[in-house]
Amino acid sequence: MEAKLSNLTSLPSKDQAIGYLSLLSDILAQAIQSRVASDIHLLVDFVTQDHVNIVVGRPVLAELVRTLDEKRVRDRETRKAIVEDCLRIIQPRLTRFEEQATILSYQLADLLEEEEDFSESARVLMTIQLDAGTEKLKTYIRIVRLLLEEEDSVQAETYYNRAALLIHSTQDKELQLAFKLCQARIHDYGRKFIEAASRYHELSWVGDLDEDERSQALSAAVTCAVLAPAGPNRSRMLASLCRDERTAQLPNHNILTKMFLDHILRPAEVKDFESSLKSHQLAKIGQSSNDRLASAVQGDDIILTDSDPSTRTGPSTVLDRAVMEHNLLSCSKIYNNITFAGLGTLLDLTPGAAETMARKMIEQGRLRGSIDQIERLIWFEGRSEEDDAQGKAGGLGDVDMHTEETGAPLTKKWDQQIRMTAAGVETIVQHLTEKGLVAPNVALTA
């Protein structure tokens, strides 16, 4: 092979190119694949040397790149070895053969992606020198997708931000959809679950996607909505998903409905949902030293039960936190107030940890209430008219009932509870009378 290459150098430049191309065809026609790789190495190393005219070397290298792209080297491992070897040889002379190096890099990235070596495939794409345009945007989006497959969300966000600067310059629907999917997944991995749920739900309505892809996007929207921090934003997202009739066919429809209706979630239901989560959605979360210290404080109001009181000082995972915050919000719809210990028992936390969680939600505006640290009570406030109207048909709210002004707010609550109790007793007696279980003229005496 060395002798053949040396003989070609004595020919005129026009004939040299023809000779090298003919030699390349002879090499590719060989039956022994190992010989093909070694001979191509000698050929590429020779034609890229400075003593070979670039007008001769480029066409030869371009033809080799084309034949590799057409998979004329049938053995996949041999083809991969040739591509890697060619890139190593070209690297010192990249400015002379930049176009061929770019194509070879894309080929190597494709081969690595087929092997599911996503991080290495992304690394190869990062080395490509790209001009501004659609190809650059497409490559950035592909890098984001590959890095997310390896759950490297930090580096993926870097390339997502670069793609965000270019997405406005294209009208390609396929690229725009790919970008939106990357956007939803970046929010998902970054634990911005409300934003992720909104993007996934938006994608689930795109007609250009297959039915299976739309169903997966809708399922991901439900998962992210369930994991989102409890509060008004999540309530609006849950309402939007519950109004979507397609969610009734999803495995997670039960937990979605319970969260929307503010029902307390039980451990068995949470366990079933947990089995459907991805690894990043089960990530461990930490506590600040101040929260850990406050959560460890035990009060004098520990509730004595058959089981030992909880020693947990906070949620351990993203799901754990979402469920605890949801159950705390559900408590606010059931009780007027609750002790730290009572809330801790319900959430499986120490009283101090229960107070810390409630305090944070009140501070962030996600829970309406106040904390009485002297009495060790959490007081819940009722919904405002604006909040109530969001959940009622037509936004009509309740009928306005004028009540007598009695002064202190606790007295008002006491009077309201008496009215509700009396009304409940009257309703029960009416039902019993209709069924003939109580005489119509019965007198109820205290």
N, C-alpha and C positions, 0 to 999 in steps of 0.2 A: 504493500500500500504506500509506503514512504517513497519507493522508487517511482511509482506512477504519479504521485503528487509532484515530485521533483521534475519529472519529464514535462509536465504540463506548464511549468514556469517558463520554459524556453519558447513557448508559442506566443503569438501576438495576443493582445488583450481580448480581442473579439473571439478568437479561437479558444482562449483559456476558459472563458465562461461556459462555452459549449462543452469543453472537455470535462470540467468539474461537474456539470449537470449530468453528463453521460455517466461519469463515475458514480455519482449519487444514485442514479437509477440502478446501476449494477450492484451497489451495496444493498439497496433495499430489496433486490430480487433474491438475495441469498436466503437459503433455507434455515441456516443456523442463526438463531436470534442473538446469541451472545456475540457472535462475530459482527453482526449488524451494529450493535452498540459500540463496540471498540473501533470499528472502521469509521463510523460517523464521528466519533470523538476526534480521530486523527484528521478527518476532512475539515471539520469545523475549526479545530485549533489551527489548521494550516491556512484556511482562506480568510481568517480574521486577523492574521499577522500583518504588520505594517508593510512588509515587502510585497504583499498582494494588493493590487489596486482595488480600492473600495468599489469601483464600478464592476469589478469581477466578483468580489466577495458578497455584496448585498443580494444579487439575484440568486446565488447558490443558497444562501441562508434563507431567503424568502421561499424558495422552492422546498427546502427541508421543512420549514414551518407549515407550509401548505399540506405536504404529505402526512405530517404528524396529525394535523387537524382532520384529515380525511381517514385517519386510523389505518394507514397502509402498513404500519407496523402493528401486526395483529395482537401480539402479546402485550397485555396491559402494563405489567411490571417493567418490561423492556422499554415501552414507550415512555413511562414515567421516568425511568433512569436516564433516557436520552434527553428529555426535556430539562431535567435538573442539571445534567452535565453541560448542556448547551448554555444554560443561564450562567453557570459558573465561569465558563470560558469567555462569554460575552461581557460579563460584568466589568472587567477593567477597561473595556472599549465601548462602554455603553453609549456614548455620544454618537458613535459611528453606526450603531445597529439598534437604535432606540425602538424603532417600530417593531422589529423582529423580537426584541426582548419583551415588549409589552404583550404581544400575541402569545409568546411562550409562557409568560406569567399567568395569563388567563387560562391557558391549557392546564398548567400545573394546578391552579386553584380548582379547576373543574375536577381533576383527578383526585385531589385531596378531599374535596367535598363528597365525591362518590364513596370514598373510604370512611366518611363521617369523621374525618379529622378537621373539624370546623375551625378550631383556633388557628391551626397551621395554614389552612386555606385563607383565612382572613389576613394572616400575617403576610402572605404572598401578595394579596391584593393591595395591602398598605404600601408595598414597595414600588408600585407602579406610578410613574410620573404622568399625571393626567392634566389635560387642558380643560378649561371651563366649558361646560356644555352638558348635554344629556348623558353622555357616557360617564362623565364624572359623577353625576347624580346617581346614575344606576349603580355604579361601583360602590359609592358610599352606602346606599341602601342595602346592597348585598353584604357589605362588611357588617353592618348593624345586625342583619338577620343571622349571619354566621356566629357573631359574638354572643347573641342572645341564646343561640342553641347551646352554647357552652356556659350560659348563665353569667357571662361577664358583662353585667349591666353598666358598670362604671365606664369602661372603654367604649361600649356600644353607644352610650349617651354622647360621648365626644363626637363620634362620627354622625350620630343623629342630628346634632346641632349644626354640623357642617352641611348636611343634606337639607336642613330646614332653610338655610340661606339660599338654596338653589331651586327648591321645589316650585317657587312661583314662576320660574322661567320655562316650565314645560306644560304642555297640554295633553301629554300622554296619560290616558286614564289608567293604564296598567301601572305606571310608575306612581301615580297619585294614590292609587289603592294600596300599593306596597308600602308607601310612606305612611299612610294612615294606620296600617296594621303595625308597622314599627313603632309609631307614636303610641298606640294603645299598649303594646307590650313593654315599652320603656316606662310608661306610667305604672303598669302592673308590677314590674320588677322594682321600681322606685317606691312602691307602697303608696302611690297616689291613686287609691282604688276608686274614688269617685270619678276622677278624670278618665281612668281606664275603662270603667263600666260604661261611661257615656260614649267613648270612642268605639268600644266593642258593639254597643247597641246600635250605633249609627251604621257600622259596617254590616250588621246583620240584615239591614234593609237594602243593601246594594244589589241590584239585579244582575250585575255582571259577574258576581261570585256564584259558585256552584251551591246547590242546596245544602250539601254537607258542610261547606265552609261557612255558610250563613248560620247554620245550626250551631257550629262550634263557636262562632263569634257571640251568638246569643247566650250560650252556656257560660262562656267566659265573662260576659256582662253580669250574669246572675251571681257568679262566684265572687267577682270583684265588689259588687254591691253588698253582698253579705259580709265581706271582710272590711268594708269601709267603716270609718269611725261613726258611732251613733250620733245622730243629730238631724237638723232640718234638711241638710243637703242629701244625706242618705235616704231620708224619708221620701223626698221627691223622686229620687232615683228608683227606690223600691216601688213607689206608686206607678211610675212610668212602665216598669217591667211587668207589674201585675196586670196592668191594662192590656199588655201585649198577649193576645190569646195563644201565641206560639209557645209561651213559657210553660203552659199546662202539660206539654209533652216532655219536658225536661226532668231528669232524675232529681234535681235540686228544687223542684217546684214547691215541695212541702215546706222546706225551711224558708224559702222566699216568702211564702204566704204568711207563715207564722211571724216573721220579722215585720212584714208590712202591717199585720194586725196587732203588733205590739204584744204578742204572746211570749211568755217566758220559755226559753229553750231548755230542754232537758239534756243531760249528758249523752244519752243513747242517740238522740237526734244529731247532736254535734259530732259524735264519733262517726256516724254514717257519712256526714258531709266531709269530714276530715280525710276520709279515704280517697276522695276525688280531687284533692288539692295537689299542686305541684310542689317541688321541694322549696322553691323560693317563697312560696306562700305559707310555709311551715317554719320560716326562719325564726330563730330565737331572738328575743328582744331584751334589752337591759333596762335597768333603772338607774336614775341618778342617786348619788349618795344621800342627798337630802330626802328624796322620796323613800329610799330604803330605810332610813332612820325613822321617818315619820310612820311608815307602814308597820314597823316592828313594835310600836308602842301599843301596849295592851291596856284596856280600860277595866273599870270595875263592873261593867255591865255584861260580862261574858254570859252567853246563854248556855245553860247546862243541858246537854242532850245525851243520848245513848252513846254517840260517837265522840271522839276527842275533838276539841275545837281546832279549826284550821290553823296551820302555821305558815301558810303561803303569804308572801308580802307583795304580791303583784302578779299580773299575767306573765306567762313565760313565752308565748308565741303570738304571732299576729292574729291567728284565729281565736286564741284564748282571750285576747284583749277585746276583739270585736264582740264576742259572745257576752263577756262580762259587762261591757258598756251597754249592749242591747238590753240585757236583763235589768240593769240599773235603770235605764230609761223606761222599761216596762213597769218597774216598781212605781215610778212616778205617776203612772196612769191608774194604779190600783190603790195606793196608800196616800194619805195626806202627809204622814210623816213616818219615819222608821229610825230605830236606834242604830248606832254604828255596828253594834254586835249583831243585831238582826239582819242588817244588810250584809255583814261579813259572812254570816251563816248561809245566806241565800247565794252569795257569789263565791263561796268557798275561799274566803280571804280572812286575814286578821281584821279586827275592827279598825285599826289604824290604816290598813291598806284600803279598806272600803271607803273610809273618809277621804283618803288621798285621791282615789279615783273620782268620787263625787265632786270634790273640790276642783279638780282639773276640768271636769266637764262643765261645771258652773262658770268657771273663769273663761272658758272658751266659747260660752254662749250656746253650748249643746244640751244643757239641762237647765230648766227653770226651777230655781229653789234657793234655799239658804241653809247655812249650817249653824246650829247652836252648840258650841263646844262645851258650854257649861253643863247643859242637860244631855249632851252627847246624842243629839238628834239631828236628823236631816229633814227639813221641811220642804215639801214639794209644792210648787205653785201651779195653778191650773193654766190651761192654754189661753192665750189671748184670742180675741175674736178673729184676728187675721189668721192665726194658726188654725183655728177651728174651721174657718171658711174654706181652707185649702182641701180639706178632706170630705166636704159635703157636696152633694149633687147640686150643681148650679151655683155653689158658693153662697147659699142662702143663710147658713148658720142656724142658730137656734132662735126661737121666739123670745123676744125681750120680756123678761118678767121683773117687775118692779118690786123690790123687797124693802121692808122697813129698815131704816138706818138705826142700827143698835149700838154703834160705837166701835169697840175694839174688833180687830180682824178675827181673833180666836173665838169671840162670842158669835160672830157671823157664821163661822164654820160650825159651831155647836148647834146654832139654830137651824142651819141647813141640814145637818145630820138628823135632827129631830123630825123635820118635815119629811125627809126621805124615808125614815123608819116608819112614821105614821102612814105614809102613802103605801109603803110595802105591805103593812098589816092589813090595810083596807083592801088592797088588791087580792091578797090571799083569802080573806073572808068572802070576797065577792066570788072568787072561783069555787070555793067550797060550797057556797049557797047555790050556785048554778048547777053543781053536781048533786045537790040534795044531801050533802053531808052535814050541813048546818041549817037549822030552822031559820026562816026569813026574819022572824021577830026575836031572835036570840039576843040577849043583852050581854055584852062583854063587860065584865067587872074586873077591877084591878085587885 
